[in-house]
Amino acid sequence: MTNFRIQRPCKELADYVRFFWNLEAKVESVAPFVHRALPDNCLELIFYCRGQLAISSEDGAEGFTFSSGVFGQAQKYRLFTAEQDFTLFGVYLYPVSFNALFGLPASELTNQKIDSQTLWGGEGKVLEEKVMLAGDDTARVKIVTNFLLDRIKRKSAMRDLGFVKRLNGIVESNVVTSIPSLVNDFNLSRRQFERKFKEYSGFSPKEFFKIVRFKNAMRESARGDKSLAQIAIECGYYDQSHFTLEFKKYSGYSPREYSLNNLEAPDPRATRDFKG
């Protein structure tokens, strides 16, 4: 049984944080809880307030979750396995957030996971302790909000605001956009555009829009009211075979088994892996 809740950020954080979330899960003694985290073009700051989960991927075991830290935007899926009840508090961040808030290129975090103390030293440890000791979601949101607002105050005004807002808009709408048209919109050379795009998103434009396309295909497959050929065409794949291969690469599922087995959940973070 899971209980998932979200809270929206204050206006001052709207360009950095998509939402805050909390997940509480009860784990039955007969079987572990397995969650499959799928590729995403956004970052997550996560606090494991109760419980520890084992991490694995196609590459093998990756150890256990930290007490708190950041999972960078990812091109691969991971499995998180819990043997006991757990509580998570997360901050779903736009891909531009680490460049804008901490002066780190997003590309340094792609497919990586880094604990809070490594990222922020003593400040990270203090932040972790405050969040762990907080009594409820509202208090946790306030603590992290103050931490992020303090970071904003320390930095000069956000650079490349037009570029950042356009990238955030693509993340929100999840619409595949023509790369040449974006290059023209910003009056940059192709090389300049690709360098800036990777700095802020962590991916090349081509890699970024592959994940956008995958997320659209995942949503359409979960609905179960269209053929695979229809989904392939509507989402921009060359053909059904191309769609199937890329879907399985990113998720570990075939589109058909995902369509037949995916259970509706309030958010992807609350799903239990049907193959686990």
Secondary structure as the mmCIF struct_conf table of DSSP 4:
data_model
#
loop_
_struct_conf.conf_type_id
_struct_conf.id
_struct_conf.beg_label_comp_id
_struct_conf.beg_label_asym_id
_struct_conf.beg_label_seq_id
_struct_conf.end_label_comp_id
_struct_conf.end_label_asym_id
_struct_conf.end_label_seq_id
STRN STRN1 THR A 2 GLN A 7
HELX_LH_PP_P HELX_LH_PP_P1 ARG A 8 CYS A 10
HELX_RH_3T_P HELX_RH_3T_P1 LYS A 11 LEU A 13
TURN_TY1_P TURN_TY1_P1 ALA A 14 TYR A 16
STRN STRN2 VAL A 17 ALA A 25
TURN_TY1_P TURN_TY1_P2 SER A 29 VAL A 30
BEND BEND1 ALA A 31 ALA A 31
STRN STRN3 PHE A 33 ALA A 37
HELX_LH_PP_P HELX_LH_PP_P2 LEU A 38 PRO A 39
STRN STRN4 ASP A 40 ASP A 40
BEND BEND2 ASN A 41 CYS A 42
STRN STRN5 LEU A 43 ARG A 50
STRN STRN6 ALA A 54 SER A 57
TURN_TY1_P TURN_TY1_P3 GLU A 58 ASP A 59
STRN STRN7 GLY A 60 PHE A 64
BEND BEND3 SER A 67 SER A 67
STRN STRN8 SER A 68 PHE A 71
HELX_LH_PP_P HELX_LH_PP_P3 GLY A 72 GLN A 73
STRN STRN9 ALA A 74 ALA A 74
BEND BEND4 GLN A 75 LYS A 76
STRN STRN10 ARG A 78 ALA A 82
BEND BEND5 GLU A 83 GLN A 84
STRN STRN11 PHE A 86 LEU A 93
TURN_TY1_P TURN_TY1_P4 PRO A 95 VAL A 96
HELX_RH_AL_P HELX_RH_AL_P1 SER A 97 PHE A 102
BEND BEND6 GLY A 103 GLY A 103
HELX_RH_3T_P HELX_RH_3T_P2 ALA A 106 LEU A 109
TURN_TY1_P TURN_TY1_P5 THR A 110 ASN A 111
STRN STRN12 LYS A 113 ASP A 115
HELX_RH_AL_P HELX_RH_AL_P2 SER A 116 TRP A 120
TURN_TY1_P TURN_TY1_P6 GLY A 121 GLY A 121
HELX_RH_AL_P HELX_RH_AL_P3 GLY A 122 LEU A 133
BEND BEND7 GLY A 135 ASP A 136
HELX_RH_AL_P HELX_RH_AL_P4 ASP A 137 ARG A 154
BEND BEND8 LYS A 155 LYS A 155
BEND BEND9 ALA A 157 ALA A 157
HELX_LH_PP_P HELX_LH_PP_P4 MET A 158 MET A 158
BEND BEND10 ARG A 159 ASP A 160
HELX_RH_AL_P HELX_RH_AL_P5 LEU A 161 SER A 173
TURN_TY1_P TURN_TY1_P7 ASN A 174 ASN A 174
HELX_RH_AL_P HELX_RH_AL_P6 ILE A 179 ASP A 185
TURN_TY1_P TURN_TY1_P8 PHE A 186 ASN A 187
HELX_RH_AL_P HELX_RH_AL_P7 ARG A 190 SER A 201
BEND BEND11 GLY A 202 PHE A 203
HELX_RH_AL_P HELX_RH_AL_P8 PRO A 205 ARG A 223
BEND BEND12 LYS A 226 LYS A 226
HELX_RH_AL_P HELX_RH_AL_P9 LEU A 228 CYS A 235
TURN_TY1_P TURN_TY1_P9 GLY A 236 GLY A 236
BEND BEND13 TYR A 238 ASP A 239
HELX_RH_AL_P HELX_RH_AL_P10 GLN A 240 SER A 251
BEND BEND14 GLY A 252 TYR A 253
HELX_RH_AL_P HELX_RH_AL_P11 PRO A 255 ASN A 261
HELX_LH_PP_P HELX_LH_PP_P5 ASN A 262 GLU A 264
BEND BEND15 PRO A 266 ASP A 267
HELX_RH_3T_P HELX_RH_3T_P3 PRO A 268 ALA A 270
HELX_LH_PP_P HELX_LH_PP_P6 THR A 271 ASP A 273
TURN_TY1_P TURN_TY1_P10 PHE A 274 LYS A 275
#
